[in-house]
Structures are given as C-alpha cells and as structure tokens.
Amino acid sequence: MRDKHLPKQTGIWTDGTHEILNGHNRGLKMKEVTRHVVFLLTFLMGSSSGIELNSGYCLGTQCFSVSGDPSDFTTARDQCRDRGGHLMTVRSSVSQDVLNILLGNITGRFWIGLHLPAGCPDPAADLRGFQWVTKDSESDFLHWAQSFDSSCTAHACVSVSEEDDFKWTQEPCAEHAAGFLCEYSFSDPCRGLAAAEGEYVLYTTPMGFMGEDLLSLPLGSTAVLMPAETNYVCFNKEWIQAPWTCEIHEGGCEHKCTVNANHESTCYCPLGQTVNPANNVTCEVMVDDPCLPLRCAHACIKNGDSYECTCEQGYKLAQDGRSCVDLNDCRDERQCPGENFLCVNYIGGFQCVCMDGYAPIGDQCVDVDECASAPCEHLCDNTPGSYACSCYDGYKADPKSMHKCKLHCGVEECPAECDPNDKFQCYCPEGYISEERGEHTVCIDMDECENLYCDQACKNTFGGYVCSCYPWYTLVGEFACVKNEDGTDGGSGEGTTPSIPTAPPVPHPDPTRQPSAVTVGGLVAIIVCTVFFIVLVVFLAHHTLSGKGKLESSREMKAAEEEAHGLQTVASDA
C-alpha cells in the first residue's frame, strides 16, 4: 500500500459524492472532496493513542465510548481530546440512558466531563459551581450524590459508577479511576445499514469501538454485512460498497487493493487464492491457480474470463506485462492541490511537503516569518517563502556572508564612523585610512597599487583594487599573471574584476565590530617621529641659545677694548 505522510495526499481522488470512492466524477468540488477524505484518513489511517476502547454507542450526530484505561482526570481529558472528542457531558436524561447502556455491566468508577474549575462549590449556582469540560454549565439534568460536599476542601472532579446508581460523585482529580467516557460530535451521519432476514451488520467506528445495534454512524465508519462479508464505508451520508478507493483502508479488501486498466479499484489476493466473486473483497483458496504461470511481480487479477498481472499502488505495469516500475504520482497535479505544497515522488509512493519557507499547520502550508529568529545583522524583510536582509546607510552586505553588513563608502572619501562616546575611536571601511581634520575624522581611499600587489597592471578602486595582465598573459588567483603556453594573447590581456577586492591580508573583524583606524606599525612610526621631532627642537633651541651667548661676550670684549683705548688716548693727550 502506498505510504501516507500528509492528509494532502487525498488530492488524488476525483470529484463526486459517493462516486469518488468508486473512481467516478459527478461534479462535487475538489475542496469538499479533500475535506471529507482528510477526515477519513485521519480516523481510518491515524495512529492509535493507546486508549483501550471497550464499547460505544452512537445516536443522532453523537457517539459515546467507554475506555477501560485507568487514569487520573487530566489524563482522561487529554485522551478524549486527542481523539477529537471530550469527556462525556451528561446534560439530559437521554445522555444518562446512554451512560447506563455503556456502564451497565462494568464495575469501577469512570470519569465524566464535570469538574470544579476554581474556588469553592456553590450549592445555589448552576451545577453547584461545577462546569463541563466544554466550559459551560448548561444542563437539563442533575444527578448529584447525597454526599455532595460544598466546603472549599471538596474534591473538584466527578466520576460515576454502577455501584452508586451512576450518581455524580466528587473525587480527587489526581486519583486513578477505572476508566473514562468520551463524547464525539459529527455531521453527515449514515443511518444503520438495512439487513435482510438471516443477515446482520457489524459496525466499526473511527473512534475504534464496534457494535451491531448502532442507529447512527459517523463519516468513515465501516460495516460488514454478514454472512456474505460484504464491506461498506460511510461517506457523505451513504454506504459505499467495497472496493472503494485504495487510499482508504485498502479499499475494504481483505488482502490488498489496486487500480486496474479501467482506473477502477479492485481487490486481489495472495498467490494460491482468489477474490470471492460474491463480495469482491474477501479471499478464498483456489485449487488450480491460473496466476502461477504468469509469474507476476506484484499481483494477479481476473479480467473477464482471463487473468493478468497488476501492480500495487504507486507502481505501473512494465512492458513485459509482469514486472512493475515506479509510477511518478507527482505528474498528477491533483496530488498536492493546496497552495505552497510540493509533491515529492519516491519509489512506490509520494509525499506532500511544504515548499521552502513554509511550515505545515493543520492541512495548510503557512509562510514562516524567518525575521522572527533575527537572521540579519541589520534589517530583515519577510517575504512569501523567504526573507531579505539589508543594511543601514553607510554599510553594504558582506559578499562572504550576505546576512551580515560591513562599512561601505563608495567614493574617494567619506566621514568616518566614530564612537559617540569617544570621538577619537573612529572606523573606516576596508581599503580606507582615517585622517583627522579639526574636530572631524574622514576616511580616504588608499591606493593599494602603490604597494605593488599585482604582478603586472593594477587599477585602484574605491576600497580595493583590480589586477590585470599584459597581452599573452592570463590572470591567475586575481593577482598573478602567467604566460600563455600556446602563445595566444589571452584576449585583451585584461583581467576580470575580482568578486572581492584583493587587498593585503589583514585581520577582518566581525561585521558587528569596526576595524581600527591606526595599525600597530603606524602607531610605532608616529611615536618615532614624535621623539625625533622633540630631539630636533631641543637641539635647535640649544644651538640658538649658545649663539646668543657668544655674541654678547664679543660685544662686551669690544666695549672693554674701546673703553681701554679711550683711556689710553686721554692719557696721551695729558
């Protein structure tokens, strides 16, 4: 049988009411069909929740079941809810009669859907302050035990038992009862199947319990008319005879179901057995098996007066008439009809999955808001099935990691990015150097070509550089030029612009950090120049002061000589 991974696989069924299950098209919309078949798959193919269902009863548009799984009140409530129902509400005398039918011969206490949500019981209030698990207090029927406790220490959950005439008895919610009762509501029920004299019908409901005297049954229930063993399924208020579509419960076949050449569902049996012509679903032993000479890879079916090979669901018959090859189910656009679904074919089946950027929620694929997980360093814009990152002004996406941003200038010079708390802590984009201009710091593009990084030709660009080669050479590794062995000129000899500027390798911090404006080498050079400047100033000052001292001494000596000479002249005159 073809594997089932998502209910959306039900898209393979064509339109129609009960004809859908027989493979015919009578005009019902695909969405309505899908809704019904999803319900069928959910119940008929769904996983068991571990509940031990003993018996049940259906009436009108409701079914009630009793489970013999010992559990506390919370566990019992969750078990019913997981199967699409809730703990039983006994709102009327009719419900009480159903409860009597279900528990008439069973001993022990069983939870019903009545509890005290909070506070203390109130004898004057509806249901004495208690509430149904459906969060309401409406009830036309009361059946409290005489031992009702209205104190604030009273037990908050309710159970019933045959020993107490099914009176509503308060119990500790954490106590394990013998089981619990569940209630299910549904629409489009099927009435009980008519049976002739000497026949009887055995029903099985999607809730898991069986019975013979069920008056109303929900969508997806099956019926076996005995003793002919003819199978039926309830669909859209009608009983459809097997074999119906193979996707649901193997078409009602005892062994397996397949689709014949006329695109009709048909049952087949293991080798040595054949389909019972009376009901078309059960298998019976054959004395002479006409299928043995055919050596069918999968199965053999009767077609008119002869037999032929057929394949299981998800395969088609090969040209040799006996082998089976995978059928690409995804060629049928109806397989995964919902928006944003993707059909994935595999050997023997297919799977409906959500497209990238979408997640399954119920029976739909819903867009995932990737921005909620903050994948972008700066700005994030959620888009259908994806998202887009962008950067603040003065930044651009990092080619090495598009969800990160790095500083960007794009012109010869631009203002530096400075720490608002420390104006001397400024940063420039890669390929730029900082320069202080009064109270401001700017970033100036540096010419990497001056450092001779390229083997031959070099073109400076804003924030980087591009290497190229002379004719008859080819650029290798974005900076090296290798001579062409075949003697060709390698085109124009021009190199291609590297995707990332090949500046000299320097540590590059994460995008959330900024590179330092002054390197270690630059800092050392500044210190050396400063020291040299100070020494030079001291030397010049000392030299200047020494020159002035010598000049003053010379003047003093000259004045003394003149004075001596004057005295000598006076003495001579005398």
C-alpha positions as CSV (number, residue, x, y, z in Angstrom):
1,M,0.0,0.0,0.0
2,R,1.2,3.5,-0.7
3,D,2.7,5.2,2.3
4,K,0.7,8.1,3.8
5,H,2.7,11.1,5.1
6,L,0.2,14.0,4.9
7,P,-3.5,14.1,4.5
8,K,-3.0,16.2,1.4
9,Q,-2.3,13.0,-0.5
10,T,-6.1,12.8,-0.7
11,G,-5.8,15.1,-3.7
12,I,-5.6,12.1,-6.0
13,W,-9.4,11.5,-5.6
14,T,-11.5,12.9,-8.4
15,D,-14.7,14.8,-7.9
16,G,-18.0,13.2,-6.9
17,T,-20.1,12.3,-3.9
18,H,-20.1,8.6,-3.1
19,E,-18.8,8.0,-6.7
20,I,-15.4,9.4,-5.5
21,L,-14.9,6.2,-3.6
22,N,-15.7,4.2,-6.8
23,G,-13.5,6.4,-9.0
24,H,-16.2,8.3,-10.9
25,N,-16.7,12.1,-11.4
26,R,-20.1,13.6,-10.7
27,G,-19.2,17.3,-10.1
28,L,-18.5,17.8,-6.4
29,K,-15.8,20.4,-5.8
30,M,-12.3,19.1,-5.1
31,K,-12.0,21.1,-1.8
32,E,-15.2,19.4,-0.5
33,V,-13.9,16.0,-1.5
34,T,-10.5,16.7,0.1
35,R,-12.1,17.8,3.3
36,H,-14.1,14.5,3.6
37,V,-11.2,12.3,2.6
38,V,-8.9,14.0,5.0
39,F,-11.4,13.2,7.7
40,L,-11.5,9.6,6.6
41,L,-7.7,9.3,6.6
42,T,-7.4,10.9,10.0
43,F,-9.6,8.3,11.5
44,L,-9.0,5.2,9.4
45,M,-5.3,5.6,8.9
46,G,-4.4,7.6,12.1
47,S,-2.1,6.4,14.8
48,S,-3.5,4.8,17.9
49,S,-3.3,6.9,21.0
50,G,-3.1,3.9,23.2
51,I,-6.6,4.1,24.5
52,E,-8.3,0.7,25.2
53,L,-11.8,1.2,23.8
54,N,-14.2,-1.4,25.0
55,S,-17.6,-0.3,23.7
56,G,-19.6,2.6,22.4
57,Y,-22.9,3.9,21.3
58,C,-23.9,6.4,18.6
59,L,-27.1,8.4,18.4
60,G,-28.1,11.2,16.1
61,T,-24.9,13.2,15.5
62,Q,-23.1,12.0,18.6
63,C,-21.1,8.9,19.6
64,F,-20.1,7.9,23.2
65,S,-17.4,5.5,24.1
66,V,-16.1,4.0,27.3
67,S,-12.4,3.3,27.9
68,G,-11.0,0.9,30.4
69,D,-7.7,2.7,30.7
70,P,-7.1,3.6,34.4
71,S,-6.0,7.2,34.6
72,D,-6.5,10.5,36.5
73,F,-8.9,13.2,35.4
74,T,-6.4,15.2,33.4
75,T,-5.0,12.3,31.5
76,A,-8.6,11.1,30.7
77,R,-9.5,14.6,29.5
78,D,-6.4,14.7,27.2
79,Q,-7.0,11.2,25.9
80,C,-10.5,12.1,24.7
81,R,-9.3,15.4,23.3
82,D,-6.5,13.8,21.3
83,R,-9.1,11.6,19.6
84,G,-11.2,14.6,18.5
85,G,-13.7,14.5,21.4
86,H,-14.0,15.4,25.0
87,L,-15.1,13.7,28.3
88,M,-18.8,12.9,28.3
89,T,-21.3,15.6,29.3
90,V,-24.4,14.2,30.9
91,R,-26.7,17.1,30.2
92,S,-30.0,15.2,29.7
93,S,-31.9,12.1,30.7
94,V,-31.1,10.7,27.2
95,S,-27.4,11.1,27.9
96,Q,-27.9,9.4,31.2
97,D,-29.6,6.4,29.5
98,V,-26.6,6.1,27.1
99,L,-24.3,6.1,30.2
100,N,-26.4,3.3,31.7
101,I,-26.1,1.3,28.5
102,L,-22.3,1.8,28.3
103,L,-21.6,1.0,32.0
104,G,-24.5,-1.3,32.8
105,N,-22.3,-4.4,33.3
106,I,-19.0,-2.7,34.3
107,T,-17.7,-2.2,37.8
108,G,-15.5,0.6,39.0
109,R,-15.5,4.4,38.8
110,F,-15.4,6.3,35.5
111,W,-14.6,9.9,34.9
112,I,-17.2,12.2,33.2
113,G,-16.6,15.7,31.9
114,L,-17.6,17.6,35.0
115,H,-15.2,19.4,37.4
116,L,-14.8,22.5,39.6
117,P,-12.6,24.9,37.7
118,A,-11.7,27.1,40.7
119,G,-12.8,28.3,44.1
120,C,-15.4,26.6,46.2
121,P,-18.6,24.8,45.3
122,D,-21.8,26.9,45.3
123,P,-25.0,25.0,46.0
124,A,-27.1,27.9,44.7
125,A,-25.3,28.1,41.4
126,D,-25.9,26.1,38.2
127,L,-24.3,22.7,38.5
128,R,-23.4,23.9,42.1
129,G,-20.4,25.8,40.8
130,F,-19.1,23.0,38.7
131,Q,-18.5,23.2,35.0
132,W,-18.5,20.8,32.0
133,V,-15.1,20.4,30.2
134,T,-16.7,22.3,27.3
135,K,-16.5,25.4,29.7
136,D,-20.2,25.9,30.2
137,S,-22.8,25.0,32.9
138,E,-25.8,24.3,30.7
139,S,-27.7,21.2,31.8
140,D,-31.3,19.9,31.8
141,F,-30.3,17.1,34.1
142,L,-28.8,16.8,37.6
143,H,-27.8,13.6,39.3
144,W,-25.6,14.6,42.3
145,A,-24.9,12.1,45.1
146,Q,-26.4,12.8,48.5
147,S,-22.9,13.0,49.9
148,F,-22.2,16.3,47.9
149,D,-19.5,18.3,49.8
150,S,-19.9,22.1,49.4
151,S,-16.9,23.0,51.5
152,C,-13.8,24.7,50.0
153,T,-11.8,21.5,50.6
154,A,-14.2,19.4,48.5
155,H,-12.8,17.2,45.7
156,A,-13.0,19.0,42.3
157,C,-13.7,16.2,39.8
158,V,-16.7,13.9,39.2
159,S,-17.0,10.2,38.5
160,V,-19.8,7.7,38.2
161,S,-20.2,4.0,38.9
162,E,-22.9,1.3,38.8
163,E,-22.5,0.7,42.5
164,D,-23.7,4.3,43.2
165,D,-26.5,4.2,40.6
166,F,-24.4,6.4,38.4
167,K,-24.7,9.3,40.8
168,W,-22.3,12.3,40.3
169,T,-19.7,11.7,42.9
170,Q,-16.9,14.1,43.8
171,E,-13.4,12.5,43.6
172,P,-9.8,13.8,43.9
173,C,-8.7,14.7,40.4
174,A,-5.3,13.0,40.8
175,E,-6.9,9.7,41.7
176,H,-6.9,6.9,39.1
177,A,-10.4,5.8,38.1
178,A,-11.1,2.5,36.3
179,G,-11.6,4.4,33.1
180,F,-13.5,7.3,31.4
181,L,-16.2,8.1,29.0
182,C,-15.7,10.2,25.8
183,E,-18.2,12.1,23.7
184,Y,-17.8,12.9,20.0
185,S,-19.9,15.1,17.7
186,F,-20.0,14.8,13.9
187,S,-22.1,15.7,10.8
188,D,-23.4,13.9,7.8
189,P,-24.1,10.6,9.6
190,C,-25.1,7.3,8.0
191,R,-28.2,5.5,9.3
192,G,-27.9,1.9,10.1
193,L,-27.4,-0.4,7.1
194,A,-30.5,-2.4,6.2
195,A,-30.2,-6.2,6.7
196,A,-32.5,-8.9,5.4
197,E,-33.7,-11.8,7.4
198,G,-30.8,-14.0,8.4
199,E,-28.3,-11.2,8.0
200,Y,-26.7,-8.9,10.5
201,V,-24.3,-6.0,10.3
202,L,-21.1,-5.5,12.3
203,Y,-20.1,-1.8,12.5
204,T,-16.7,-0.3,13.3
205,T,-16.5,3.4,14.0
206,P,-13.5,5.8,13.6
207,M,-13.4,6.0,17.4
208,G,-12.4,2.4,17.4
209,F,-15.3,0.6,19.0
210,M,-17.6,-2.0,17.3
211,G,-21.2,-2.8,17.6
212,E,-24.3,-4.3,15.9
213,D,-27.1,-2.1,17.1
214,L,-25.8,1.4,16.3
215,L,-28.5,3.7,15.0
216,S,-26.3,6.4,13.5
217,L,-22.7,6.3,12.4
218,P,-20.1,9.0,11.6
219,L,-18.2,9.5,8.4
220,G,-15.5,6.9,7.9
221,S,-17.4,4.1,9.8
222,T,-17.3,0.7,8.1
223,A,-19.9,-2.0,8.0
224,V,-19.6,-5.7,7.2
225,L,-22.9,-7.4,6.1
226,M,-22.8,-11.0,7.4
227,P,-22.7,-13.7,6.4
228,A,-21.8,-12.6,2.9
229,E,-18.9,-10.5,4.3
230,T,-19.7,-7.5,2.0
231,N,-17.9,-4.4,3.1
232,Y,-19.2,-0.8,3.2
233,V,-17.9,2.6,4.2
234,C,-19.9,5.6,5.3
235,F,-19.3,8.6,3.1
236,N,-21.5,11.7,2.8
237,K,-24.5,10.1,4.4
238,E,-24.3,7.0,2.2
239,W,-22.9,3.5,2.4
240,I,-20.4,2.8,-0.4
241,Q,-19.8,-0.9,-1.2
242,A,-16.2,-2.1,-1.4
243,P,-13.9,-1.9,-3.2
244,W,-13.8,1.8,-2.8
245,T,-10.7,3.9,-3.5
246,C,-7.5,2.1,-2.5
247,E,-6.2,5.1,-0.5
248,I,-8.8,4.4,2.3
249,H,-8.5,1.3,4.3
250,E,-7.1,-0.7,1.4
251,G,-10.4,-0.2,-0.4
252,G,-12.1,-2.6,2.0
253,C,-10.2,-5.5,0.6
254,E,-9.2,-8.4,2.8
255,H,-5.7,-8.6,1.3
256,K,-4.7,-5.6,-0.9
257,C,-6.2,-3.1,-3.3
258,T,-5.0,-1.9,-6.7
259,V,-6.3,0.1,-9.7
260,N,-7.0,-1.9,-12.9
261,A,-6.6,-0.8,-16.5
262,N,-10.0,0.9,-16.4
263,H,-8.9,3.0,-13.4
264,E,-11.2,1.2,-11.1
265,S,-10.3,0.0,-7.6
266,T,-10.2,-3.8,-7.4
267,C,-9.1,-6.3,-4.8
268,Y,-6.5,-9.0,-5.2
269,C,-5.3,-11.9,-3.1
270,P,-2.0,-13.7,-2.4
271,L,-0.8,-16.4,-4.7
272,G,-3.0,-19.5,-4.4
273,Q,-6.1,-17.5,-3.5
274,T,-8.7,-15.6,-5.5
275,V,-11.2,-12.9,-4.8
276,N,-14.6,-14.1,-3.7
277,P,-17.0,-13.1,-6.6
278,A,-19.9,-12.9,-4.1
279,N,-18.4,-9.8,-2.3
280,N,-15.4,-8.8,-4.4
281,V,-13.2,-8.2,-1.2
282,T,-12.5,-11.5,0.6
283,C,-10.1,-14.2,-0.5
284,E,-10.7,-17.9,-0.9
285,V,-8.4,-20.8,-1.8
286,M,-8.0,-21.9,-5.4
287,V,-7.5,-25.5,-6.5
288,D,-5.7,-24.6,-9.7
289,D,-4.2,-21.2,-9.6
290,P,-4.2,-19.6,-13.1
291,C,-1.8,-16.9,-11.9
292,L,1.2,-19.1,-11.3
293,P,2.3,-19.3,-15.0
294,L,2.1,-15.5,-15.3
295,R,4.9,-15.0,-12.7
296,C,3.5,-11.6,-11.7
297,A,5.9,-9.3,-9.8
298,H,3.2,-8.0,-7.5
299,A,-0.3,-9.3,-8.1
300,C,-2.7,-11.1,-10.4
301,I,-6.3,-10.2,-11.0
302,K,-9.2,-11.6,-13.1
303,N,-10.1,-9.6,-16.2
304,G,-13.2,-11.0,-17.8
305,D,-12.5,-14.7,-18.4
306,S,-8.8,-14.4,-18.2
307,Y,-6.1,-13.3,-15.7
308,E,-3.5,-10.7,-15.9
309,C,-0.7,-9.1,-13.8
310,T,-1.2,-5.9,-12.0
311,C,0.8,-3.7,-9.6
312,E,0.4,-2.2,-6.2
313,Q,-0.4,1.4,-5.6
314,G,2.4,3.7,-6.7
315,Y,3.6,1.3,-9.5
316,K,2.6,0.6,-13.1
317,L,2.9,-2.5,-15.2
318,A,6.1,-2.7,-17.3
319,Q,6.2,-3.6,-21.0
320,D,6.8,-7.2,-20.2
321,G,3.4,-7.4,-18.7
322,R,4.5,-8.9,-15.3
323,S,7.2,-6.5,-13.9
324,C,6.3,-3.3,-12.0
325,V,8.0,0.0,-12.3
326,D,7.6,3.2,-10.2
327,L,4.8,5.5,-11.2
328,N,5.6,9.2,-10.8
329,D,2.5,10.2,-8.9
330,C,3.6,13.8,-8.9
331,R,2.7,14.1,-12.6
332,D,-0.9,14.4,-11.4
333,E,-1.3,18.0,-10.3
334,R,-4.2,17.0,-8.1
335,Q,-1.9,15.0,-5.7
336,C,-0.9,18.1,-3.7
337,P,-3.6,20.7,-4.6
338,G,-3.1,23.1,-1.7
339,E,-1.1,26.3,-2.0
340,N,2.6,26.2,-1.3
341,F,2.6,22.4,-1.3
342,L,5.3,20.4,-3.2
343,C,4.9,16.8,-4.4
344,V,7.9,14.6,-3.8
345,N,7.8,11.3,-5.6
346,Y,9.7,8.2,-4.3
347,I,9.6,4.5,-5.2
348,G,6.1,3.2,-4.6
349,G,4.5,6.4,-3.4
350,F,4.8,10.1,-2.9
351,Q,4.8,12.7,-0.2
352,C,3.3,16.1,0.1
353,V,5.6,18.6,1.8
354,C,5.7,22.3,2.2
355,M,7.9,24.5,0.0
356,D,11.0,26.1,1.4
357,G,10.0,28.9,3.7
358,Y,6.6,27.4,4.6
359,A,5.6,25.1,7.5
360,P,2.7,22.7,7.8
361,I,-0.1,23.9,10.2
362,G,-3.1,21.7,10.1
363,D,-3.7,20.9,6.4
364,Q,-2.1,24.0,5.1
365,C,1.4,25.3,4.4
366,V,1.8,28.7,6.1
367,D,4.6,31.2,5.5
368,V,7.3,31.1,8.1
369,D,8.4,34.5,9.4
370,E,12.2,34.0,9.3
371,C,12.7,37.5,10.6
372,A,11.4,36.4,14.0
373,S,14.6,34.5,14.6
374,A,16.7,37.6,13.7
375,P,18.8,36.1,10.9
376,C,20.0,39.5,9.6
377,E,22.6,41.7,11.3
378,H,20.8,45.0,10.5
379,L,17.4,44.9,8.7
380,C,15.2,42.0,7.8
381,D,12.2,42.0,5.4
382,N,10.0,38.9,5.5
383,T,8.8,37.8,2.1
384,P,6.5,34.9,1.0
385,G,8.6,31.8,1.5
386,S,11.8,33.6,2.2
387,Y,13.3,36.8,3.7
388,A,15.7,39.6,2.6
389,C,18.5,41.2,4.6
390,S,19.5,44.8,4.1
391,C,21.9,47.3,5.8
392,Y,21.8,50.7,7.3
393,D,23.2,53.7,5.4
394,G,27.0,53.6,5.2
395,Y,27.0,49.8,5.1
396,K,26.6,47.2,2.5
397,A,26.1,43.4,2.5
398,D,29.2,41.4,3.1
399,P,29.8,39.2,0.0
400,K,31.2,36.5,2.2
401,S,28.0,36.4,4.3
402,M,25.0,38.1,2.9
403,H,23.2,38.3,6.2
404,K,26.0,40.4,7.7
405,C,26.9,44.0,6.9
406,K,30.2,45.9,6.7
407,L,31.2,49.6,6.4
408,H,31.0,51.0,2.8
409,C,32.0,54.3,1.3
410,G,31.9,54.0,-2.5
411,V,33.6,57.4,-3.1
412,E,37.1,58.8,-2.6
413,E,36.5,60.0,0.9
414,C,33.6,60.0,3.4
415,P,33.1,60.7,7.1
416,A,34.4,58.0,9.5
417,E,32.2,56.0,11.7
418,C,33.1,57.3,15.2
419,D,32.1,56.1,18.7
420,P,29.5,58.7,20.0
421,N,31.1,58.3,23.5
422,D,34.7,58.6,22.2
423,K,35.3,60.8,19.2
424,F,38.8,59.5,18.9
425,Q,37.6,55.9,18.3
426,C,36.8,56.0,14.6
427,Y,36.5,53.4,12.0
428,C,36.8,53.3,8.2
429,P,35.7,50.7,5.6
430,E,38.2,48.2,4.3
431,G,40.6,49.9,1.9
432,Y,40.4,53.3,3.5
433,I,42.5,55.1,6.0
434,S,41.4,57.7,8.6
435,E,42.6,61.3,8.7
436,E,41.8,63.9,11.3
437,R,40.6,67.3,10.1
438,G,40.0,69.6,13.0
439,E,37.1,68.2,15.0
440,H,36.2,65.6,12.4
441,T,37.7,62.4,11.1
442,V,37.3,61.3,7.4
443,C,38.1,58.1,5.6
444,I,40.3,58.4,2.5
445,D,40.7,55.7,-0.1
446,M,44.2,54.4,-0.2
447,D,45.9,53.4,-3.4
448,E,46.8,49.8,-3.0
449,C,48.5,49.8,-6.4
450,E,51.4,51.7,-4.8
451,N,52.2,48.6,-2.8
452,L,52.7,46.6,-6.0
453,Y,50.3,43.8,-5.1
454,C,49.7,42.9,-8.7
455,D,52.2,41.1,-10.9
456,Q,51.6,43.5,-13.8
457,A,48.9,46.1,-14.3
458,C,46.9,47.4,-11.3
459,K,43.8,49.7,-11.2
460,N,42.8,51.3,-8.0
461,T,39.2,51.2,-7.0
462,F,37.3,52.7,-4.1
463,G,38.1,50.4,-1.2
464,G,40.1,47.9,-3.2
465,Y,42.0,47.3,-6.5
466,V,41.9,45.2,-9.6
467,C,44.8,43.4,-11.2
468,S,45.1,42.7,-14.9
469,C,47.8,41.3,-17.2
470,Y,49.6,42.3,-20.3
471,P,48.9,40.6,-23.7
472,W,49.9,36.9,-23.9
473,Y,49.4,36.6,-20.1
474,T,46.5,35.2,-18.1
475,L,45.4,36.4,-14.7
476,V,45.6,33.6,-12.1
477,G,44.4,33.9,-8.5
478,E,43.2,37.6,-9.0
479,F,46.8,39.0,-8.8
480,A,49.3,36.7,-10.5
481,C,50.0,36.7,-14.3
482,V,51.1,33.5,-16.1
483,K,52.4,33.5,-19.6
484,N,50.2,31.5,-22.1
485,E,51.9,28.4,-23.2
486,D,50.0,28.3,-26.6
487,G,51.4,31.8,-27.5
488,T,47.9,33.4,-27.6
489,D,47.4,36.8,-26.3
490,G,44.7,35.7,-23.9
491,G,42.2,38.1,-25.4
492,S,42.8,41.7,-24.4
493,G,45.2,40.7,-21.7
494,E,42.8,42.4,-19.2
495,G,42.0,40.6,-16.0
496,T,38.5,40.3,-14.6
497,T,37.3,42.3,-11.7
498,P,37.7,40.1,-8.5
499,S,34.4,39.5,-6.7
500,I,36.2,40.5,-3.5
501,P,39.0,43.3,-3.6
502,T,42.3,41.6,-3.1
503,A,43.8,44.0,-0.5
504,P,46.8,42.8,1.5
505,P,45.6,40.2,4.1
506,V,44.8,41.9,7.3
507,P,42.6,40.6,10.2
508,H,39.0,41.4,9.4
509,P,36.7,41.7,12.5
510,D,33.1,40.5,12.5
511,P,30.6,42.9,10.9
512,T,29.4,44.0,14.3
513,R,32.9,45.4,15.1
514,Q,34.8,48.1,13.3
515,P,38.5,47.9,12.1
516,S,40.9,50.2,13.9
517,A,41.8,53.5,12.2
518,V,45.5,53.2,13.2
519,T,47.6,50.0,12.8
520,V,50.3,48.9,15.2
521,G,53.0,49.8,12.6
522,G,51.5,53.2,12.1
523,L,51.4,53.8,15.8
524,V,55.2,52.9,16.2
525,A,56.0,55.3,13.3
526,I,54.1,58.1,14.9
527,I,55.9,57.6,18.2
528,V,59.4,57.5,16.5
529,C,58.6,60.7,14.5
530,T,57.4,62.4,17.6
531,V,60.6,61.6,19.6
532,F,62.7,62.7,16.6
533,F,60.9,65.9,16.4
534,I,61.3,66.6,20.1
535,V,65.1,65.9,19.9
536,L,65.4,68.2,16.9
537,V,63.6,71.0,18.7
538,V,65.8,70.7,21.8
539,F,69.0,70.7,19.6
540,L,67.9,73.8,17.7
541,A,67.0,75.6,21.0
542,H,70.3,74.7,22.5
543,H,72.2,75.9,19.4
544,T,70.3,79.2,19.3
545,L,71.0,79.9,22.9
546,S,74.7,79.1,22.6
547,G,75.0,81.6,19.6
548,K,73.4,84.4,21.6
549,G,75.8,83.9,24.5
550,K,78.9,84.1,22.3
551,L,77.6,87.3,20.6
552,E,77.1,89.0,24.0
553,S,80.6,88.1,25.1
554,S,82.1,89.5,21.9
555,R,80.2,92.7,22.4
556,E,81.4,93.1,26.0
557,M,85.0,92.5,25.0
558,K,84.8,95.0,22.2
559,A,83.3,97.6,24.6
560,A,86.1,97.0,27.0
561,E,88.7,97.4,24.4
562,E,87.1,100.6,23.2
563,E,87.0,101.9,26.8
564,A,90.7,101.0,27.3
565,H,91.6,102.6,24.1
566,G,89.8,105.8,25.1
567,L,91.6,106.0,28.4
568,Q,94.9,105.4,26.7
569,T,94.1,108.4,24.3
570,V,93.2,110.7,27.2
571,A,96.5,109.8,28.9
572,S,98.5,110.6,25.9
573,D,96.8,114.0,25.5
574,A,97.6,114.8,29.0
